[in-house]
Amino acid sequence: MKKTGKSGKRHNKFLAPLLALIVLLAACSSQGGDNAPDSRQKEAVQTEETSAETAATDEIRMDGQLTGDMLMQPSGDTEGEAADPDGYSQEPLEVHYIDVGQGSATLLKSGRHAMLIDTGDSDQGTKIQLYLTKQGVENLDYLVLTHPDADHIGGAPVIITKFGIGQLFLSNYEKDNKTTQKVRDAMQYKGLTASDCQVGDTYTLGNASFTILAPVKEYADSNNASIVIMVQNGNNRFLFTGDCEAEAEADLIASGADLSADVYLAGHHGSDTASSQAFMDAVSPSYAVISCGEGNSYGHPHAEVLNRFRSMGIQVFRTDEQGAVIAESDGTGITWNCAPSETWQTGERTKNAQTGAENAETQPANETPIQETDTAAVQDKPATQQSDAVTLPAQEQKPVVADETSQAGNYIGNRNNGKLHKASCSYLPDPQNQVPFTTREEAVAAGYDDPCKRCNP
């Protein structure tokens, strides 16, 4: 009996703690069940917040445009850098219309990425090299030579030799002269080949991009065969047409391409062979930049073009008056390093100037004449000044009229290059470089035996 009683006491001893443990487990289970709905509720709230953020992002990114005044807020791990909604970024696009005299060269920079469109004449290569170096350019993602005229490709051998080139684009029009041979020699030296250039191809340049729009067909002259490029940075668009003239402009319009742009580099240096009214209506720019040399022998820019720009309310910048012109785009607006020109001064020398191609007065093997340009030290101007110039209403504006210069004699020699012109030629040199002759025989005897192919004296 005693034995049995002792065993019962041992069972009672362990039963009480067991019951306490069961009660404790039941209480924990009850608390866990109450917390489950809270967890699911938190997940639902997080899902709703994520959906709201996605909706806001979609509103901002719709069609690649910012809506209203909405901006993406910086995330916590970007150290103050704003997010990039489809091309918008704190890194601006800089467009440098370099002063290369009578020619063209444009540097585009987006962050560490750079592109050069044309290289001016052969005496401008080193100047452009120094300019690029001063802008911190070590390599070029792209080098575009719009067409094989000396005032657009002459400086290319220096650029190709001194800089790394990612891709090189050349016009499909071929010339065979000393200038183009030097370009080919530089390409061979660097082991560089031209990339295939197809209309419709789009390339990236940092946060910006550019699209090839032309040439849309083969042409019988180099000017119309120019590569045409549309550069886009956010909402801002920059158009480059090389030396395209009215024929190629009409073909561009017929192609159906979107030609609208904020900034237009005036075709053919402001010649009246380009920037036709129909083309300007299609482009409808707010700004035009004219790249030409001071006192150039071609009379650029022509009065007809200046009058057209003025009547359309287009604000004009000129390298012959203002040096390097720099535009800076943040994707929503454009600022400039200088105010627009207000001179509306034509480069023409005679009122009866006729339309014609710059290449008409050519050197042997169709090489365009080399213009003497100022090779003074390159100025680095910050592109921070917002232009606030106002263009007068069209009805208050007086038309631009070219200066009239009387010509002595029937023939005019060009003191610089030995060319011979008729006195009525629209491509006469500057007055200080003119040598008048009464007869052609007299001019030839004096050594002016290289006739201008425009007026054919």
Secondary structure as GFF3:
##gff-version 3
##sequence-region A 1 457
A	DSSP	alpha_helix	2	61	.	.	.	ID=ss1
A	DSSP	three_ten_helix	62	64	.	.	.	ID=ss2
A	DSSP	beta_strand	93	97	.	.	.	ID=ss3
A	DSSP	beta_strand	106	110	.	.	.	ID=ss4
A	DSSP	beta_strand	113	117	.	.	.	ID=ss5
A	DSSP	three_ten_helix	122	124	.	.	.	ID=ss6
A	DSSP	alpha_helix	125	134	.	.	.	ID=ss7
A	DSSP	beta_strand	139	145	.	.	.	ID=ss8
A	DSSP	alpha_helix	150	153	.	.	.	ID=ss9
A	DSSP	alpha_helix	156	162	.	.	.	ID=ss10
A	DSSP	beta_strand	164	170	.	.	.	ID=ss11
A	DSSP	alpha_helix	178	190	.	.	.	ID=ss12
A	DSSP	beta_strand	202	205	.	.	.	ID=ss13
A	DSSP	beta_strand	208	214	.	.	.	ID=ss14
A	DSSP	beta_strand	228	233	.	.	.	ID=ss15
A	DSSP	beta_strand	236	240	.	.	.	ID=ss16
A	DSSP	alpha_helix	246	254	.	.	.	ID=ss17
A	DSSP	beta_strand	263	265	.	.	.	ID=ss18
A	DSSP	three_ten_helix	267	270	.	.	.	ID=ss19
A	DSSP	alpha_helix	277	283	.	.	.	ID=ss20
A	DSSP	beta_strand	287	290	.	.	.	ID=ss21
A	DSSP	alpha_helix	303	311	.	.	.	ID=ss22
A	DSSP	beta_strand	315	318	.	.	.	ID=ss23
A	DSSP	alpha_helix	319	322	.	.	.	ID=ss24
A	DSSP	beta_strand	325	329	.	.	.	ID=ss25
A	DSSP	beta_strand	334	336	.	.	.	ID=ss26
A	DSSP	three_ten_helix	358	360	.	.	.	ID=ss27
A	DSSP	three_ten_helix	364	366	.	.	.	ID=ss28
A	DSSP	three_ten_helix	394	396	.	.	.	ID=ss29
A	DSSP	beta_strand	411	414	.	.	.	ID=ss30
A	DSSP	beta_strand	419	422	.	.	.	ID=ss31
A	DSSP	three_ten_helix	431	433	.	.	.	ID=ss32
A	DSSP	beta_strand	434	437	.	.	.	ID=ss33
A	DSSP	alpha_helix	440	445	.	.	.	ID=ss34
A	DSSP	beta_strand	450	451	.	.	.	ID=ss35
###
